Amino acid sequence: MTDHTTQGPEDPPARAHVRPAPSVPPFEERLDGGAESGDLLLTTTGARTGRESVTPLGYLRIEGRLLVVAASAGTTHEPDWYHDLLAHPLVVVEVDATTFEAVAVPAEGAERDRWCEEIVRRTHGAGDGEARSGGRFPVVELQPCADTSPTEITTLAGKLFEVHGWLRGQLDRVRDEAETYLAGRARAGAPVGLGLQIRQHCLAFCTSLHVHHTGEDTMFPRLAEGYPHLRESIERLMAEHRVVDRIRGELERLLSDLADADPDHFRAELDRMAEQLYTHLEFEEEHLIPVLSRIPFPPPAPAG
């Protein structure tokens, strides 16, 4: 769940209001898998450029999961969109006449092997790519973001609750997944480290949090000018943004090297983030909602 109302000068471009045309790859990445397969459009954010691009892909549904394969015919290299989603896990999926935001998570270990075997069994082409590469091809699950806004949003207060609900839910999910994953690794006697599932969801959370607070840092001074009684609360909130941002930076640093990441340090930083962020969000809602509930969202177009 990203909030693109405002952005800082060094932030990647916000999602465009007009979606770019699909960038058709040199071949049509289709998977011929029967009723549980088809075509979708995947919108990713460029790892280097920060610009959005749309790629048509074939998909399969296996074990109830929506999967795409990062294998390009005629080459052993992963396509650009795969590297983009590793850098920016939040993607937009258009499939079966629906559009939704998702977190893109490459499969790992036994699950990846099982899905690769099933994809090769169902399709033609993927197996050739596997043979050329001498190993397993990347399989990416597109995990829909939970819908925290079942009703129409008409005020800025409603938008704030939507974003806060997503941030709380995503942080809770990352903490639960980290505990489950690391406990399983400990029981199996496996080396320490973190997995791609944790990385992708935590990075999606960190990115959304950064975009949201960057937007608030632009909006809050203007809000204080219009509502002077909020000035002290807003100064506190902006100071807390800096504290939360330092924790976010440490989490992203740990995510940069999954194999050697210290799981105890990672869990400690997640706990610090939860302690700081939940208190911050509750304070913000308590003090700003009465005013924000009177401000329409989306804002009306300027008269011209």
Secondary structure as UniProt FT lines:
FT   TURN            9..10
FT   HELIX           34..36
FT   STRAND          37..45
FT   TURN            47..49
FT   STRAND          52..62
FT   TURN            63..64
FT   STRAND          65..69
FT   TURN            73..74
FT   HELIX           80..87
FT   STRAND          90..95
FT   TURN            96..97
FT   STRAND          98..106
FT   HELIX           109..122
FT   HELIX           126..133
FT   STRAND          139..144
FT   HELIX           156..188
FT   HELIX           196..226
FT   HELIX           228..230
FT   HELIX           231..255
FT   TURN            258..260
FT   HELIX           263..292
FT   TURN            293..294
//
